[in-house]
Amino acid sequence: MIAKTPTPPYYAVIFTSVRTNIDDGYEEMSNLLVKLAGTYDGFLGIESARNEIGISVSYWKDLESIKKWKQNTKHIIAQKLGKEKWYSAFKTRIAIVNKDFEF
Amino acid sequence: MIAKTPTPPYYAVIFTSVRTNIDDGYEEMSNLLVKLAGTYDGFLGIESARNEIGISVSYWKDLESIKKWKQNTKHIIAQKLGKEKWYSAFKTRIAIVNKDFEF
């Protein structure tokens, strides 16, 4: 689903990843994290897609919200497990959205 | 493939879309556009994934490069056909990447 974000500016966290072939709780953790992020003040929405690579873009009101989410305990555990099991590579980019348009 | 972008800052164009069930040249146009974009000065890379929705993030050196690419004739035709045939909805966001980290 395309996220219904407010008028810019707002922040985007672009997470691009390559999965290993290990599942072992990946789906459950992924769903849990989306739910948890949604409870955070400043969370504006998330878009995700995966085939050869995965791209998840979460949108946030400000850097403070992103920082708080980064410190969430479950999120920290997920980051650790991600490196150990689920991802062979990933890249995270923090960006400010200044303009958007839609159809 | 995760794009090998330089040290920030650089720009990201986040294109999120929902496809219709009409193919009619979509793949060919999509491949052509990626090739064409790659010939542009200022193009830094692209990442794409699709299942329920599609997300393509292209990375650029500056706004000037993005503007030039927006004016490419084939790109303009693709945008028109996209609205007419291939997409039921899309959203484009222009963002400045200020920070990135990888694994």
Backbone of each chain as ProteinMPNN parsed JSONL, in Angstrom:
{"seq_chain_A": "MIAKTPTPPYYAVIFTSVRTNIDDGYEEMSNLLVKLAGTYDGFLGIESARNEIGISVSYWKDLESIKKWKQNTKHIIAQKLGKEKWYSAFKTRIAIVNKDFEF", "coords_chain_A": {"N_chain_A": [[0.845, -1.195, 0.0], [0.509, 2.228, -0.79], [1.978, 4.683, 1.166], [0.177, 7.071, 3.081], [1.341, 9.884, 3.377], [2.023, 13.057, 5.032], [2.058, 16.555, 3.922], [5.253, 17.434, 2.635], [8.044, 18.982, 4.444], [9.28, 15.733, 5.493], [10.693, 12.772, 6.987], [12.488, 9.993, 5.509], [13.33, 6.606, 5.886], [15.253, 4.55, 4.177], [15.506, 1.251, 3.625], [17.372, -1.165, 2.274], [17.765, -4.5, 1.294], [19.371, -7.748, 1.119], [18.311, -10.986, 1.339], [19.267, -13.885, 3.236], [18.913, -17.49, 2.872], [17.687, -18.267, 5.152], [14.903, -18.637, 7.182], [13.528, -18.863, 9.861], [11.904, -17.351, 11.911], [11.8, -14.902, 10.699], [9.589, -13.69, 9.249], [7.682, -13.348, 11.3], [9.048, -11.601, 13.02], [9.366, -9.45, 11.317], [6.683, -8.654, 10.852], [5.97, -8.017, 13.474], [7.673, -5.851, 13.985], [6.725, -3.905, 12.214], [4.208, -3.461, 13.299], [4.934, -2.514, 15.862], [6.454, -0.206, 15.224], [4.432, 1.345, 14.24], [3.185, 2.217, 16.534], [4.662, 4.261, 17.422], [5.077, 7.679, 18.147], [5.255, 10.034, 15.638], [5.723, 8.298, 13.606], [4.928, 7.821, 10.234], [4.184, 6.095, 8.254], [4.676, 3.13, 6.167], [6.272, 1.486, 3.441], [6.721, -1.485, 1.627], [8.478, -3.843, -0.381], [9.464, -6.844, -2.036], [11.518, -8.78, -4.157], [14.057, -9.853, -5.925], [15.723, -8.215, -4.383], [14.987, -6.596, -1.239], [13.046, -3.767, -0.418], [12.314, -1.453, 2.015], [10.598, 1.338, 2.932], [10.319, 3.541, 5.479], [8.438, 6.183, 6.909], [8.82, 9.242, 8.638], [8.195, 11.775, 11.127], [10.239, 13.362, 12.198], [13.825, 13.52, 13.011], [14.225, 12.862, 15.654], [12.139, 11.072, 16.277], [12.92, 8.905, 14.678], [15.29, 8.229, 15.889], [14.408, 7.424, 18.426], [12.913, 5.157, 17.739], [14.981, 3.589, 16.739], [16.181, 2.881, 19.072], [14.45, 1.15, 20.256], [13.861, -1.834, 22.033], [13.1, -4.39, 20.937], [13.593, -3.835, 18.298], [16.33, -3.459, 18.296], [17.18, -6.052, 18.942], [16.217, -7.319, 16.646], [17.841, -6.145, 14.709], [20.295, -7.221, 15.363], [19.812, -10.004, 15.026], [19.188, -9.901, 12.364], [21.648, -9.357, 11.136], [23.004, -11.654, 11.906], [21.503, -13.79, 10.87], [19.359, -13.328, 8.903], [19.965, -11.505, 6.819], [22.178, -11.142, 4.057], [23.297, -8.89, 3.18], [22.809, -5.401, 3.714], [21.578, -2.021, 3.386], [21.131, 1.118, 4.862], [19.5, 4.144, 4.518], [19.152, 7.494, 5.472], [16.912, 10.044, 4.901], [15.673, 13.292, 3.878], [12.512, 14.079, 2.828], [11.544, 16.36, 0.482], [9.745, 17.041, -1.398], [6.801, 15.887, -2.981], [4.646, 14.032, -5.204], [1.626, 12.728, -6.637], [-0.37, 10.107, -8.214]], "CA_chain_A": [[0.0, 0.0, 0.0], [1.271, 3.477, -0.827], [1.779, 5.373, 2.45], [-0.477, 8.384, 3.012], [2.195, 10.791, 4.135], [1.564, 14.459, 5.01], [2.822, 17.474, 3.066], [6.66, 17.519, 3.051], [9.085, 17.977, 4.646], [9.265, 14.66, 6.491], [11.882, 11.936, 6.812], [12.351, 8.63, 4.987], [14.416, 5.657, 6.141], [15.241, 3.593, 3.063], [16.242, 0.051, 4.041], [17.486, -2.087, 1.148], [18.406, -5.687, 1.854], [19.425, -9.034, 0.432], [18.033, -12.033, 2.326], [19.843, -15.221, 3.165], [17.779, -18.409, 2.724], [17.245, -18.654, 6.495], [13.672, -17.972, 7.598], [13.708, -18.872, 11.314], [11.323, -16.239, 12.652], [11.918, -13.631, 9.965], [8.267, -13.115, 8.965], [7.079, -12.946, 12.574], [9.744, -10.407, 13.495], [9.055, -8.384, 10.375], [5.32, -8.191, 11.148], [5.982, -7.4, 14.803], [8.34, -4.546, 13.908], [5.818, -2.953, 11.544], [3.187, -3.117, 14.304], [5.567, -1.706, 16.909], [6.805, 1.111, 14.664], [3.159, 2.057, 14.115], [2.765, 2.781, 17.827], [5.562, 5.369, 17.753], [4.738, 9.039, 17.774], [6.164, 10.482, 14.587], [5.693, 7.32, 12.498], [3.958, 8.314, 9.242], [3.775, 5.041, 7.327], [5.758, 2.285, 5.649], [6.045, 0.794, 2.166], [7.686, -2.575, 1.492], [8.375, -4.757, -1.522], [10.635, -7.711, -2.155], [11.719, -9.954, -5.013], [15.493, -10.175, -5.767], [16.112, -7.497, -3.167], [13.861, -6.03, -0.512], [13.131, -2.34, -0.097], [11.293, -0.948, 2.941], [10.776, 2.759, 3.224], [9.439, 4.029, 6.541], [8.379, 7.642, 6.891], [8.851, 9.759, 10.003], [8.0, 13.22, 11.278], [11.511, 14.038, 12.476], [14.961, 12.658, 13.35], [14.023, 12.419, 17.035], [11.299, 9.863, 16.213], [13.733, 7.827, 14.099], [16.262, 7.876, 16.933], [13.679, 6.666, 19.457], [12.602, 3.851, 17.153], [16.242, 2.856, 16.637], [16.534, 2.413, 20.418], [13.454, 0.162, 20.712], [14.551, -3.085, 22.384], [12.816, -5.428, 19.927], [14.249, -3.401, 17.068], [17.763, -3.73, 18.483], [17.327, -7.512, 18.81], [16.001, -7.642, 15.227], [19.025, -5.728, 13.952], [21.336, -8.197, 15.673], [19.437, -11.253, 14.349], [19.269, -9.612, 10.928], [23.048, -9.538, 10.709], [23.436, -13.035, 12.168], [20.752, -14.845, 10.191], [18.399, -13.072, 7.841], [20.452, -10.699, 5.69], [23.572, -11.254, 3.647], [23.75, -7.508, 3.003], [21.767, -4.368, 3.709], [22.009, -0.62, 3.435], [20.106, 1.995, 5.403], [19.74, 5.552, 4.167], [18.252, 8.444, 6.136], [16.73, 11.118, 3.929], [14.579, 14.248, 4.084], [11.655, 14.247, 1.646], [11.217, 17.785, 0.357], [8.751, 17.245, -2.439], [6.193, 14.653, -3.455], [3.448, 14.185, -6.038], [1.029, 11.399, -6.783], [-1.377, 9.849, -9.233]], "C_chain_A": [[0.882, 1.246, 0.0], [0.952, 4.267, 0.45], [1.159, 6.759, 2.246], [0.276, 9.36, 3.911], [1.679, 12.232, 4.042], [2.374, 15.296, 4.015], [4.277, 17.524, 3.547], [6.948, 18.887, 3.693], [8.748, 16.935, 5.718], [10.451, 13.751, 6.171], [11.536, 10.563, 6.226], [13.564, 7.81, 5.41], [14.298, 4.569, 5.083], [16.131, 2.409, 3.446], [16.216, -0.947, 2.888], [18.263, -3.306, 1.607], [18.401, -6.873, 0.905], [19.272, -10.107, 1.505], [18.957, -13.232, 2.146], [18.671, -16.177, 2.871], [17.285, -18.942, 4.08], [15.966, -17.895, 6.874], [13.672, -17.778, 9.114], [13.208, -17.607, 12.029], [11.322, -14.903, 11.932], [10.566, -12.942, 9.758], [7.614, -12.56, 10.23], [7.715, -11.65, 13.067], [9.403, -9.206, 12.61], [7.665, -7.783, 10.661], [5.252, -7.463, 12.492], [6.571, -5.988, 14.741], [7.442, -3.497, 13.258], [4.736, -2.49, 12.52], [3.75, -2.17, 15.356], [5.886, -0.295, 16.418], [5.556, 1.984, 14.585], [2.662, 2.681, 15.413], [3.607, 4.004, 18.195], [5.007, 6.694, 17.269], [5.739, 9.466, 16.697], [6.261, 9.5, 13.434], [4.588, 7.709, 11.515], [3.484, 7.246, 8.267], [4.969, 4.24, 6.851], [5.322, 1.649, 4.34], [7.113, -0.28, 2.033], [7.41, -3.397, 0.249], [9.625, -5.617, -1.548], [10.483, -8.66, -3.327], [13.215, -10.29, -4.955], [16.072, -9.475, -4.533], [14.846, -7.032, -2.461], [14.105, -4.548, -0.29], [11.989, -2.016, 0.855], [11.595, 0.511, 3.179], [9.798, 3.132, 4.325], [9.558, 5.548, 6.585], [8.156, 8.15, 8.305], [8.754, 11.272, 10.016], [9.336, 13.94, 11.42], [12.596, 13.029, 12.874], [14.824, 12.082, 14.761], [13.198, 11.13, 17.069], [12.101, 8.669, 15.69], [14.713, 7.302, 15.148], [15.589, 7.019, 18.011], [13.36, 5.253, 18.971], [13.845, 2.972, 17.057], [16.623, 2.234, 17.977], [15.529, 1.412, 20.989], [14.125, -1.208, 20.892], [14.344, -4.188, 21.346], [13.538, -5.103, 18.619], [15.754, -3.685, 17.133], [18.044, -5.23, 18.341], [17.202, -7.916, 17.336], [17.214, -7.272, 14.386], [20.16, -6.727, 14.133], [21.062, -9.517, 14.924], [19.524, -11.085, 12.836], [20.668, -9.857, 10.394], [23.496, -10.985, 10.855], [22.784, -14.053, 11.226], [20.081, -14.444, 8.874], [18.94, -12.351, 6.603], [21.9, -11.031, 5.349], [24.158, -9.869, 3.409], [22.564, -6.571, 3.193], [22.384, -2.979, 3.732], [20.844, 0.208, 3.937], [20.467, 3.427, 5.049], [18.692, 6.429, 4.849], [18.144, 9.676, 5.247], [15.587, 12.049, 4.335], [13.808, 14.376, 2.779], [11.218, 15.715, 1.592], [10.073, 18.045, -0.607], [8.085, 15.903, -2.739], [4.994, 14.967, -4.346], [2.931, 12.792, -6.362], [0.007, 11.335, -7.891], [-2.311, 8.79, -8.68]], "O_chain_A": [[1.884, 1.304, 0.712], [-0.216, 4.488, 0.769], [1.562, 7.513, 1.36], [-0.114, 9.617, 5.051], [0.984, 12.586, 3.089], [3.272, 14.78, 3.349], [4.517, 17.645, 4.749], [6.185, 19.835, 3.506], [8.046, 17.207, 6.691], [11.135, 13.96, 5.169], [10.437, 10.045, 6.426], [14.699, 8.274, 5.302], [13.361, 3.771, 5.094], [17.347, 2.547, 3.574], [15.168, -1.505, 2.563], [19.309, -3.17, 2.241], [17.555, -6.988, 0.018], [20.029, -10.127, 2.475], [19.373, -13.547, 1.031], [17.551, -15.718, 2.646], [16.561, -19.936, 4.141], [15.949, -16.664, 6.884], [13.803, -16.653, 9.595], [13.982, -16.891, 12.665], [10.894, -13.89, 12.486], [10.415, -11.757, 10.055], [7.069, -11.456, 10.233], [7.021, -10.72, 13.479], [9.182, -8.097, 13.098], [7.502, -6.564, 10.705], [4.578, -6.442, 12.633], [6.05, -5.055, 15.352], [7.401, -2.347, 13.693], [4.388, -1.31, 12.574], [3.133, -1.161, 15.698], [5.621, 0.688, 17.111], [5.605, 3.19, 14.827], [1.814, 3.573, 15.391], [3.304, 4.701, 19.163], [4.533, 6.818, 16.14], [6.944, 9.268, 16.853], [6.821, 9.829, 12.388], [3.44, 7.903, 11.916], [2.512, 7.447, 7.54], [6.119, 4.607, 7.091], [4.151, 1.316, 4.155], [8.287, -0.02, 2.295], [6.258, -3.618, -0.126], [10.703, -5.185, -1.141], [9.434, -9.286, -3.483], [13.63, -10.963, -4.011], [16.812, -10.072, -3.751], [13.757, -7.076, -3.034], [15.227, -4.125, -0.011], [10.826, -2.272, 0.542], [12.701, 0.879, 3.576], [8.585, 3.051, 4.134], [10.62, 6.118, 6.335], [7.396, 7.561, 9.075], [9.161, 11.957, 9.077], [9.542, 15.002, 10.832], [12.321, 11.842, 13.052], [15.252, 10.959, 15.028], [13.526, 10.203, 17.81], [11.972, 7.556, 16.2], [14.93, 6.096, 15.274], [16.143, 6.011, 18.449], [13.52, 4.279, 19.708], [13.776, 1.761, 17.267], [17.294, 1.203, 18.027], [15.733, 0.885, 22.083], [14.857, -1.675, 20.02], [15.3, -4.841, 20.927], [14.03, -5.996, 17.929], [16.364, -4.098, 16.147], [19.018, -5.629, 17.702], [17.971, -8.738, 16.839], [17.576, -7.997, 13.46], [20.888, -7.041, 13.192], [21.951, -10.073, 14.279], [19.889, -12.017, 12.118], [20.855, -10.477, 9.347], [24.268, -11.49, 10.04], [23.406, -15.04, 10.831], [20.218, -15.13, 7.861], [18.451, -12.55, 5.491], [22.74, -11.182, 6.236], [25.376, -9.694, 3.435], [21.433, -6.927, 2.862], [23.558, -2.801, 4.058], [19.708, 0.03, 3.498], [21.598, 3.866, 5.255], [17.497, 6.136, 4.805], [19.153, 10.281, 4.883], [14.66, 11.649, 5.04], [14.374, 14.737, 1.748], [10.608, 16.235, 2.526], [9.501, 19.135, -0.629], [8.764, 14.876, -2.746], [4.403, 16.042, -4.249], [3.679, 11.813, -6.365], [-0.424, 12.352, -8.434], [-3.259, 8.39, -9.354]]}, "seq_chain_B": "MIAKTPTPPYYAVIFTSVRTNIDDGYEEMSNLLVKLAGTYDGFLGIESARNEIGISVSYWKDLESIKKWKQNTKHIIAQKLGKEKWYSAFKTRIAIVNKDFEF", "coords_chain_B": {"N_chain_B": [[19.878, -5.579, -6.658], [21.933, -3.922, -4.322], [22.458, -0.497, -4.438], [25.589, 1.037, -5.15], [26.271, 3.676, -3.749], [27.783, 6.97, -3.393], [29.508, 8.697, -0.662], [27.196, 10.402, 1.416], [26.112, 13.889, 1.151], [23.46, 12.998, -1.169], [20.924, 12.622, -3.702], [17.654, 11.059, -3.57], [15.144, 9.516, -5.474], [12.13, 8.373, -4.755], [9.996, 6.079, -5.936], [6.898, 4.847, -5.721], [4.544, 2.383, -6.532], [1.395, 1.082, -7.775], [0.492, -1.514, -9.773], [-1.581, -1.915, -12.702], [-3.363, -4.647, -14.29], [-2.413, -4.674, -16.815], [-0.007, -5.441, -19.198], [1.465, -5.004, -21.812], [3.964, -3.854, -23.052], [5.201, -2.937, -20.782], [7.434, -4.121, -19.32], [9.518, -3.913, -21.214], [9.687, -1.131, -21.533], [10.335, -0.408, -18.945], [12.887, -1.633, -18.602], [14.268, -0.268, -20.61], [14.188, 2.369, -19.652], [15.739, 2.2, -17.311], [18.213, 1.635, -18.446], [18.593, 3.97, -19.993], [18.537, 5.993, -18.011], [20.872, 5.377, -16.736], [22.77, 6.427, -18.433], [22.877, 9.041, -17.878], [24.559, 11.875, -16.664], [25.289, 12.233, -13.32], [23.599, 10.315, -12.403], [23.412, 7.842, -9.964], [22.689, 5.286, -9.311], [20.275, 2.56, -8.988], [17.582, 0.985, -7.263], [15.252, -1.642, -7.177], [12.158, -3.221, -6.381], [9.391, -5.476, -6.358], [6.286, -6.676, -5.205], [3.328, -6.871, -3.846], [3.144, -4.077, -4.001], [5.191, -1.827, -5.942], [8.486, -0.638, -5.527], [10.792, 1.709, -6.525], [13.901, 3.043, -6.157], [15.805, 5.628, -7.211], [19.05, 7.031, -7.387], [20.753, 10.121, -7.204], [23.1, 12.704, -8.115], [22.514, 15.436, -7.86], [19.848, 17.954, -7.829], [19.601, 19.089, -10.313], [20.398, 17.081, -12.127], [18.286, 15.282, -11.754], [16.19, 16.785, -12.714], [16.891, 17.071, -15.413], [16.722, 14.399, -16.252], [13.999, 14.024, -15.859], [13.034, 15.413, -17.964], [13.673, 13.924, -20.156], [12.789, 12.55, -23.28], [11.782, 9.909, -23.801], [11.252, 9.19, -21.211], [9.235, 10.957, -20.538], [7.217, 10.077, -22.244], [6.891, 7.533, -21.146], [5.893, 8.194, -18.632], [3.418, 9.205, -19.315], [2.202, 6.948, -20.535], [2.288, 5.293, -18.357], [0.378, 6.402, -16.617], [-1.864, 6.065, -18.197], [-2.034, 3.304, -18.688], [-0.363, 1.406, -17.149], [-0.191, 1.848, -14.385], [-2.261, 1.921, -11.482], [-2.065, 3.567, -9.403], [0.378, 5.857, -8.16], [3.186, 7.21, -6.355], [5.563, 9.759, -6.068], [8.527, 10.661, -4.515], [10.838, 13.138, -3.662], [13.98, 13.243, -2.26], [16.622, 14.148, 0.047], [19.45, 12.368, 0.793], [21.112, 12.116, 3.762], [22.618, 10.594, 5.385], [24.092, 7.375, 5.618], [24.42, 3.839, 6.167], [25.896, 0.551, 6.188], [25.769, -3.066, 5.821]], "CA_chain_B": [[21.233, -5.259, -6.209], [22.022, -2.697, -3.52], [23.229, 0.492, -5.206], [26.844, 1.493, -4.53], [26.219, 5.137, -3.781], [28.929, 7.615, -2.736], [29.259, 9.292, 0.656], [26.17, 11.445, 1.353], [24.733, 13.918, 0.674], [23.044, 12.808, -2.554], [19.457, 12.644, -3.775], [16.911, 9.824, -3.845], [13.78, 9.637, -5.988], [11.419, 7.171, -4.312], [8.805, 5.917, -6.78], [6.102, 3.725, -5.227], [3.46, 2.256, -7.502], [0.517, -0.08, -7.839], [0.316, -1.84, -11.194], [-2.808, -2.496, -13.231], [-2.983, -5.961, -14.831], [-2.037, -4.488, -18.227], [1.438, -5.471, -19.421], [1.554, -4.152, -22.996], [5.19, -3.062, -23.209], [5.694, -2.416, -19.491], [8.786, -4.622, -19.019], [10.451, -3.338, -22.177], [9.865, 0.279, -21.2], [11.021, -0.365, -17.658], [14.298, -1.929, -18.854], [14.828, 0.821, -21.417], [14.36, 3.551, -18.798], [16.889, 1.969, -16.432], [19.395, 1.801, -19.302], [18.709, 5.389, -20.349], [18.887, 6.766, -16.802], [22.278, 5.071, -16.479], [23.649, 7.225, -19.304], [22.825, 10.434, -17.426], [25.522, 12.391, -15.71], [24.625, 12.496, -12.051], [22.894, 9.09, -11.984], [24.294, 7.113, -9.047], [22.277, 3.895, -9.127], [18.835, 2.346, -8.803], [17.162, -0.249, -6.581], [13.833, -1.88, -7.453], [11.533, -4.456, -5.901], [7.937, -5.444, -6.498], [5.322, -7.768, -5.051], [2.005, -6.199, -3.883], [3.439, -2.776, -4.594], [6.547, -1.715, -6.462], [9.268, 0.502, -5.056], [12.057, 1.934, -7.21], [14.598, 4.221, -5.646], [16.969, 5.995, -8.005], [19.923, 7.94, -6.638], [21.262, 11.174, -8.092], [24.084, 13.617, -7.54], [21.911, 16.732, -7.525], [18.498, 18.188, -8.357], [19.753, 19.41, -11.736], [20.401, 15.793, -12.841], [16.925, 14.733, -11.672], [15.379, 17.627, -13.594], [17.229, 16.697, -16.8], [16.153, 13.069, -16.484], [12.55, 14.194, -15.927], [12.708, 15.997, -19.275], [14.006, 12.96, -21.222], [11.592, 12.309, -24.095], [11.269, 8.552, -23.53], [10.757, 9.209, -19.837], [7.95, 11.677, -20.58], [6.261, 9.138, -22.866], [6.64, 6.47, -20.161], [5.033, 8.748, -17.58], [2.082, 9.307, -19.901], [1.686, 5.581, -20.67], [2.134, 4.8, -16.991], [-0.931, 6.857, -16.118], [-2.933, 5.543, -19.053], [-2.122, 1.846, -18.79], [0.379, 0.486, -16.295], [-0.328, 2.088, -12.939], [-3.529, 2.42, -10.953], [-1.681, 4.639, -8.469], [1.796, 5.954, -7.807], [3.628, 8.392, -5.613], [6.982, 10.039, -6.253], [9.059, 11.529, -3.458], [12.22, 13.58, -3.887], [14.566, 13.344, -0.92], [18.082, 14.272, 0.18], [20.035, 11.397, 1.721], [22.149, 12.797, 4.545], [23.359, 9.626, 6.189], [23.821, 5.98, 5.275], [25.318, 2.837, 6.736], [25.598, -0.72, 5.523], [26.261, -4.325, 6.369]], "C_chain_B": [[21.211, -3.949, -5.424], [22.944, -1.718, -4.247], [24.468, 0.941, -4.434], [26.928, 3.01, -4.649], [27.419, 5.732, -3.04], [28.573, 8.096, -1.323], [28.186, 10.379, 0.522], [26.814, 12.833, 1.555], [24.6, 13.612, -0.821], [21.524, 12.713, -2.544], [18.869, 11.265, -4.038], [15.543, 10.19, -4.408], [13.085, 8.313, -5.675], [10.107, 7.087, -5.09], [8.064, 4.657, -6.323], [4.869, 3.597, -6.102], [2.627, 1.0, -7.315], [0.227, -0.311, -9.315], [-1.143, -2.21, -11.494], [-2.444, -3.925, -13.675], [-2.65, -5.886, -16.332], [-0.514, -4.507, -18.369], [1.804, -4.575, -20.598], [2.795, -3.243, -23.044], [5.807, -2.575, -21.908], [7.141, -2.819, -19.204], [9.842, -3.973, -19.913], [10.746, -1.888, -21.831], [10.667, 0.43, -19.919], [12.534, -0.594, -17.838], [14.99, -0.809, -19.626], [15.127, 2.042, -20.54], [15.562, 3.396, -17.863], [18.192, 2.166, -17.205], [19.65, 3.276, -19.598], [19.158, 6.224, -19.156], [20.379, 6.604, -16.501], [23.25, 5.864, -17.337], [23.708, 8.679, -18.842], [23.928, 10.744, -16.435], [24.764, 12.682, -14.42], [23.805, 11.319, -11.556], [23.844, 8.235, -11.153], [23.908, 5.651, -8.851], [20.781, 3.791, -8.936], [18.598, 1.018, -8.098], [15.675, -0.425, -6.825], [13.383, -3.202, -6.873], [10.034, -4.336, -6.108], [7.327, -6.746, -6.027], [3.927, -7.131, -5.01], [2.122, -4.788, -4.451], [4.845, -2.819, -5.166], [7.217, -0.498, -5.845], [10.546, 0.559, -5.888], [12.678, 3.178, -6.619], [15.792, 4.476, -6.548], [17.732, 7.075, -7.254], [20.631, 8.866, -7.608], [22.186, 12.111, -7.347], [23.437, 14.905, -7.052], [20.535, 16.881, -8.183], [18.525, 18.46, -9.857], [19.708, 18.114, -12.579], [19.002, 15.193, -12.867], [16.015, 15.474, -12.658], [15.618, 17.256, -15.065], [16.623, 15.353, -17.159], [14.627, 13.148, -16.632], [12.127, 14.69, -17.314], [13.073, 15.084, -20.442], [12.729, 12.536, -21.954], [10.955, 10.94, -23.819], [10.638, 8.489, -22.135], [9.387, 9.895, -19.775], [6.857, 10.781, -21.174], [5.885, 8.042, -21.857], [5.714, 6.961, -19.057], [3.582, 8.824, -18.057], [1.435, 7.911, -19.992], [1.45, 4.953, -19.299], [0.768, 5.16, -16.427], [-2.081, 6.243, -16.902], [-3.148, 4.041, -18.898], [-1.589, 1.058, -17.598], [0.14, 0.631, -14.798], [-1.744, 2.497, -12.566], [-3.27, 3.534, -9.943], [-0.167, 4.683, -8.36], [2.066, 7.209, -7.004], [5.129, 8.539, -5.808], [7.428, 10.994, -5.153], [10.517, 11.866, -3.765], [12.836, 13.873, -2.521], [16.078, 13.524, -0.989], [18.542, 13.253, 1.211], [21.198, 12.077, 2.449], [23.054, 11.837, 5.287], [23.083, 8.242, 5.64], [24.81, 5.074, 5.985], [24.911, 1.48, 6.201], [26.216, -1.9, 6.244], [26.513, -5.243, 5.191]], "O_chain_B": [[20.549, -2.988, -5.818], [24.064, -2.064, -4.623], [24.41, 1.193, -3.23], [27.582, 3.544, -5.546], [28.002, 5.085, -2.17], [27.446, 7.908, -0.865], [28.26, 11.198, -0.394], [27.928, 12.933, 2.069], [25.486, 13.916, -1.62], [20.909, 12.723, -1.477], [19.508, 10.411, -4.653], [14.864, 11.071, -3.88], [13.407, 7.274, -6.251], [9.22, 7.924, -4.922], [8.544, 3.54, -6.516], [4.21, 4.597, -6.388], [3.09, -0.004, -6.773], [-0.23, 0.592, -10.017], [-1.844, -2.75, -10.639], [-1.315, -4.361, -13.45], [-2.614, -6.905, -17.022], [0.186, -3.704, -17.752], [2.388, -3.508, -20.409], [2.677, -2.018, -23.071], [6.822, -1.878, -21.922], [7.974, -1.972, -18.884], [10.901, -3.547, -19.452], [11.9, -1.461, -21.832], [11.555, 1.277, -19.816], [13.351, 0.152, -17.298], [16.132, -0.448, -19.342], [16.18, 2.667, -20.666], [16.313, 4.348, -17.648], [19.142, 2.771, -16.71], [20.773, 3.766, -19.47], [20.053, 7.061, -19.277], [21.054, 7.542, -16.077], [24.431, 5.964, -17.004], [24.503, 9.463, -19.361], [24.192, 9.985, -15.502], [23.707, 13.314, -14.446], [23.359, 11.318, -10.409], [24.956, 7.937, -11.588], [24.68, 4.866, -8.3], [20.096, 4.796, -8.746], [19.327, 0.049, -8.314], [14.909, 0.531, -6.695], [14.128, -4.182, -6.872], [9.471, -3.243, -6.044], [7.797, -7.819, -6.405], [3.375, -6.866, -6.078], [1.308, -4.362, -5.271], [5.602, -3.752, -4.897], [6.588, 0.544, -5.665], [11.296, -0.416, -5.953], [12.056, 4.24, -6.583], [16.692, 3.641, -6.643], [17.144, 7.919, -6.578], [21.053, 8.456, -8.69], [22.082, 12.294, -6.134], [23.759, 15.406, -5.975], [20.12, 16.044, -8.985], [17.593, 18.108, -10.58], [19.053, 18.072, -13.62], [18.577, 14.653, -13.889], [15.186, 14.869, -13.338], [14.678, 17.144, -15.852], [16.073, 15.186, -18.248], [14.039, 12.424, -17.435], [11.016, 14.424, -17.773], [12.814, 15.426, -21.596], [11.721, 12.206, -21.329], [9.744, 10.835, -23.629], [9.627, 7.82, -21.921], [8.496, 9.458, -19.046], [5.732, 10.733, -20.677], [4.717, 7.673, -21.732], [4.845, 6.219, -18.599], [2.648, 8.544, -17.305], [0.289, 7.715, -19.588], [0.516, 4.172, -19.117], [0.088, 4.324, -15.833], [-3.136, 5.939, -16.345], [-4.276, 3.554, -18.965], [-2.259, 0.159, -17.09], [0.251, -0.333, -14.041], [-2.36, 3.318, -13.246], [-4.153, 4.345, -9.662], [0.495, 3.649, -8.459], [1.264, 8.143, -6.986], [5.875, 7.563, -5.723], [6.781, 12.009, -4.897], [11.318, 10.988, -4.086], [12.291, 14.644, -1.731], [16.726, 13.111, -1.95], [18.089, 13.265, 2.355], [22.145, 12.551, 1.821], [24.124, 12.216, 5.762], [21.957, 7.954, 5.233], [25.904, 5.498, 6.357], [23.763, 1.262, 5.814], [27.053, -1.758, 7.135], [26.937, -6.384, 5.377]]}, "name": "protein", "num_of_chains": 2, "seq": "MIAKTPTPPYYAVIFTSVRTNIDDGYEEMSNLLVKLAGTYDGFLGIESARNEIGISVSYWKDLESIKKWKQNTKHIIAQKLGKEKWYSAFKTRIAIVNKDFEFMIAKTPTPPYYAVIFTSVRTNIDDGYEEMSNLLVKLAGTYDGFLGIESARNEIGISVSYWKDLESIKKWKQNTKHIIAQKLGKEKWYSAFKTRIAIVNKDFEF"}
